[in-house]
Amino acid sequence: MKWFALAILLIMPLASAVDLGGFQQCDGKITGKYLPAGLEGKISCYEKGEHIMDIIYNNDSIEISIQFFDVLNKVIERNQFLKEELEKALMEEALAPINLSGASFELGYEGCIIELHDTPTRFLRVRSDEIVISDFDYEINRTSENMLKLQKTNFSATLFSYSPVEVNESCIIAKNEIMIVSFSYTEEKKIEDAFEERSIGGEITIADYDENKVDYISYFGNVSVSLSEIKTGKIVLDVSGDEKSGGKIIKINLGKNVCLTDQLKIKFDRDVIKMADNLEDILNPDDDGITPEYYIVQSRDGIFLLVTIPHFSTHQLIIQFVSGSVIEKTVAILLGFLTIAVATIYLFKK
């Protein structure tokens, strides 16, 4: 039974999945696998004093509403059919260059830019002169002048802005840019602290050995992670960032088809790096000087790696799965099935 237990333990991680979602549009509503997932309310974008766009989060979909300018409003305010046709035409024009079947998209209109990702880490970035959030039902806790914690039943998210955020009874007002991020899994909750400390540079999700199954989110320090090479058992990433931003953490989410084993060899600029002592150690990217480290976190839906990048220019991260442990895992699984077969025969004989 010892081998049976080992086999079950080894099978379980492969049965779970870190995966990418995919946006779809129907009747003006945008849906995804992970979005909106708890985020509700209206986000309004203003440029040069003009109301440009609304992003409306419902409990099952997202709607984007392009606003008409005052002169046009006066023309169509008495003609509902004309208004609906113009709204449809404006949205089709704005969304035409966007592939809504992917896991992320960016929409720009009249200076307002929206970036959405349909991944386990729910993420929204909005850039505009002024951003107003209203019609929400959250408990709001201010953690700093430019950061808020949004909470309600079974949902929490962090809102960050580079400028001070104003909160009143009816709305939240921010300038220039906001990021709203919500980490899904219990194991990731401590990473929210790294986000609040601005020590996490970004994250990349690799759902399969396929360039089309990769998504990247940039958080702080102008950190960029791009896929240089991917083949079974090996992933090569190019990492760059602002040289003055200090050390940053990179989060790497690995899908079930990528995780051949949990035995990994991580190289930083072709030098093998060591594993950190614990999660708290890895969440401080500057505590080991110029020495990079990594840490593996198991979650119910797969594994993710945390890698510290202590200084920036352009670096290369190489992730290799140790082949020996793949063989050991296969043997353990086969022995587990053999144990089940023998036990079944024994029970029937009785």
N, C-alpha and C positions, 0 to 999 in steps of 0.2 A: 504493500500500500504506500510505502514511502515514495516509490517511483511514480505511482499514480497521482499522488498529491503534487509532486514536482511537475508532472506533465500538465496538470490542471492549472497550476500557477503560471506556467509558461504559455499556455494557450490563451489565458484570459487577456493579456495585453494586446495580443494580435486580433482579438475579437472586437476590441474597441476602436474608435476612429477619431483622429483629429482630421477634419475635412474642411474644404472650402464650400461656401454656399454659392448662390447664383441669383442675380437679380432678374426679375421678370416684370413686364409692364402690361397691364390690362385695364382698359377703361380709365386711363389716367392715374391708376394706382400702381405703386411699385411695391413688390413683395420680395422676400428673400427667405432663406433657410433660417437665419439667425436674427434678422431685423424684422420688425422694430423691437421685439423682445423686451418689453417693459418701458421703453421710452415713449412718453406721450406729451402732447402739447404742440404749440406753434412757435416756429422760429422765423422771425421776419428780418429781412435784409434791407438795409438802407444805404444808398450811395449818393453823396452830395445832397443830402436832405430828401431824396426821392425814395419812395417805397418801391423796391424792385421785385422782390420775390418772397414767398412764404413756403416754408417746409412744414407740412402738417403731419405729425406722427399720430396715427390711430393705433388701436391695440392690435390690428392685424395687417396694417399697410402704411405706406408713406405716400403722401400727395405733395406735388410741387406745383405751386400756383404762381404764374407770372403776372405781375401787377401792371395795369395800364397807367399811363401818365394822365394827369388831370384833364388835358384837352381832349384826349381820346375818351376818357370816362364820360365827359359831358355829351359826347356824340352818341354813345351807345347805352347810356343809362336807362333809356326808355325802350330799348330793343333787346330783350333777353336773348332772342335767337342769334342776333348779330354778336352779342357779347360771347355767347358760347362758342360760336364759330371762330371768332378771333382768338379766344383762349386756346382752343384746340390747335389753331394754326401756329400760334406763338410757341406752344409746348412742343409741337412736332419739329419746328425749326430749331429749338434749343436742344432737343434730345436727339436730333438726327445723327450727329457724329458719334454718339455714345453707344457702346455695345452693352446693353442692359442684361445680357445673358452671362456676363462675367461676374467675378466675385468682388469687383470694385469698379467705381466709375467716378469721374470728375465732371461736373457741370459748371460752366461759366456763362454768365449772362449779365451784360451791362455793368461789369466790374465786380459782381458778386460771384464767388466761387464756392462750390459745395463738393466735398470729397467724402464718399461713403465706401465702407468695406463690409461685405457680408461674410464675416469670419467669426469663429468662436469669441474672439475679442471684439465686442461691438464698438465701432469707432465712427465718429462723425467730426469732420473739420469744416468750419465755415469761415470764409474771409470776406469781409465787407466793412465799410466805414463804421456802421453801427449795426449791432445785432441785438434784437429784442426777443426774449423768450417769454411766452405767456400761455394761458389756458392749461397750466400744469397742476398736478396734485402731488407734490413731493414735500417731504420734510427736508428743509434746506439748512445745512450746517456750514458755516464759513470756516475754512481751515487757514486761509490767509487772505490778503486783500485781493488777490487775483485767482483764487481757487475756492470752489464750492463742492460740497458733498451732497448729491441728490439721492434721497432714499424713500422707498415705500415698500409695500409688502413684496418680498421675494425679488427685490431689485435694488441695486445701488449703482451709482455712476459718479465719476469725478469730472467736473467742468473746470477747465483751465483757460486762462487768457493771459496774454503778456501785459495787458493793462489792467488797472483796478476794475473790479466788477461791482456794479451797483445792484442792490437787491431791495425791492419794496414789496408792498402787499400784493400787487397784481402782476409784476414782471421782474425779469432779470435783464439788465442792460450791460452790454460789453462793447468794446471798441476793437476794430481791425481784425481780430481773429479769435475764435474759440475752438477748443478741442473737447469733445465729450467721449469718454472711454469707460467701458464697463467690462471687467474681466469676469468670465463665466464661471470658472471652476473654483472650488474651495481652496485648492492648492495654490491658486494664483493670488489670493487675497493679499498676501504680503508684498506682492509685486505692485499693488496699488500704492504702497508706501514709496516704492522706488519711483513711481510716476509722480507722486506728490513732491518728491525731493528732486525731480527732474534729472535723475541719474540713469533712467532707461532711455537709450537712444532710439530704439525701434524694435520691431519684431518682423519675422518672416515666417510664413506658413508654407510648408512643403508637403502637399497631400499625397504625392505620388512621384515616381521617376518620370516626370513629364513637365516640360517647361510651361505648359498651359495650366498646371496644377500648383502654381506658386503665387503667393500674394505677399506684398510688403507694405508695412505701415511705418512712416517716419514720425517720431515723437519730438525729440530734442537734439540740439547740437548739429542740425543739418545732417544727421546720420543717414547714410544710404547703404543698403545691402542689395547687391545684385548677384544673380546666379551666373557663375562663370562656367561651371561644368557639372553635369549630373549624369550619373550612370549607376547601375545597380551596385550598391555597397559603398558608393563614394559620392560626396557632394562638395563642391568647391564654391566658396562665396567670396566676392570682393566687397570689402567694407571700407567706407570712407566717411569723413566727417569734418567738422570745424576744428582746426588745430587748437583753438583757444578755449574749447568747451570743456576740457578736462576729461577724465575717464567716464565711460558710459557702459551700460549693460546692453547686450543684444539678446533678444529672446528668439529662440528657434523652435517652432512647433513642427513635430514630425508625425506624419500620418502612418496608419497601420501598415500600408504597403511599403513604406520607406524603412520602418524599424525592423530590419532583419534580426536584430539582437539588441539587447541593452548594454552590450559590451562595445564601447566606442574608443577610438583614438582620435583626439582632437589636436590639430596642428595650427599654430599661429605663425604665419610667415615661414612655414616648413619646419618649425621647431615644435616638438610635442609639448603640450602644456599639461599641468597637473589638475586634478579635481580639487575644488575647494572643500574645506572641512564641513561646511553645512550651508543651509540656505541663507542664513544671516550673514555669513562671511562673503558670499558671492554678491549680495545686495549692496555691498560697499565696494565700488569698483576702484577706489583709490587706496584701500588699506594695505595692499601688497606692493606699493611703489609702482614700478614699471613692469611687473610680472603679471601676464594674463592668466586667468583661471577659467574653469568651467564647472558646471554643476548640473546633474540630471534630476529632474522632478517627474515622478510618476503621477499621472492623473487617471481618472476613470475613463477618459477618452483617448489615452495615448501617453506620449512623453513629450516634454519640452526641455530644451537645453537653455541654460543661461551662461553666457560667455562675457567676461569682462574685457573691455578694450581700454587699457590704461592710458593710451595716448593716441592721437589721430594724425594720420596723413592718409595713405592708402595701404590697406593690409589685406592679406588673404587668409581665410579660414578654411581648413580642410577637415571634413568629417568623414571618418572611415569606420565601417562596421567590421569588427574583428571576426574573421571567417571561422575560426576555430569554435567559437561559442555558438555559431549557427549550427554546426554539426552536432555539438553537444545537445542543443535544444531539440533538434530533429530526433536524435536518439532517445532523449527523455520522453518526447511525445509518443514515439513509436512504442516504447516500453510501457507507457501509460495505457495505450490502446490494447497492447498485449495483455496487460494485467486485467483490464476489463473483460477481455475475451476469455481468459483462463477462469476468472471469477464467475462468469456467466455459465461456462461449461460445468464448473463445480456445482453451482446452484441447481442446474438442470439434473445432474446426476443424483443429487440428494432427493 
